[in-house]
Amino acid sequence: MSIAFEAFLARLYVDAEVRQRFLADAQGEARRAGLAPDEVAALADIDRVGLALAAESYARKRSAHRR
């Protein structure tokens, strides 16, 4: 996968607005991010529960780190 794919995944984990748009239209959001068709297809099958759990975990870690 490309650097753009990895960067998009990182944004999904840390940016609630991007994540919300993605969950509403995964393929559209991935295409708008400029991802390749195979990357868009891979994201269509993402584990949405796992995504939410990971995002929540990363948010807690960032919050604890700031303290």
N, C-alpha and C positions, 0 to 999 in steps of 0.2 A: 504494500500500500504506500501511497505517496505521503510526502510531508504535509500536504494540504489536508489529506484524510486524517492524519494524526492530530493536526491543529484543530480541525473541526471537532473531532472527538473530545479534545481537551475543552473546547468551548462548551460542548454539550454538558460536560461535567461541572463546569464552574459558572455558567451564565444561565440563570433561570429563564430569561426571556428567549434566548436561543433554543433552550430545551423545550419550552412551551410551544414555540413555533414548529419545532421539529416534530414533537408529538402530535401536533395537529395535521401536519403534512410532511412526513419524513422525506419522501422522495423529492418533493418540491424544494424543501429547505436545503437538502444536500446538493441538488442541482444548482440552486442559487449560490451556494458556496463554491461552485466551480469544480465539483468533484467529477471524476471520470464515471462513465456509466456502470462499470463493475463495482466501484466504490458506493455509488448510489444504491445499487442492488443489495450490496452487503449490509448497508445501514437499514434497509427496509425490514430486515429480519432481526434487528437488534432486540435484545432482551430488555424490554421496557421497565420491568420491575427491577432488574439488575441495574439499569441506568439510574433509576430514581434512588435506589439504595446507595449506589456509589456516590452520586452527587451529594446526597445528604451526609454521607461519611466524610467526604472531602470538605464540605462546608463546616462541619464540626471541627475538623482538624485545623482548618484555616482560622476559625474563631478562637480556638484554644491557643494557637501559635501567636495570635495578636495580643493576647493577654500578657 
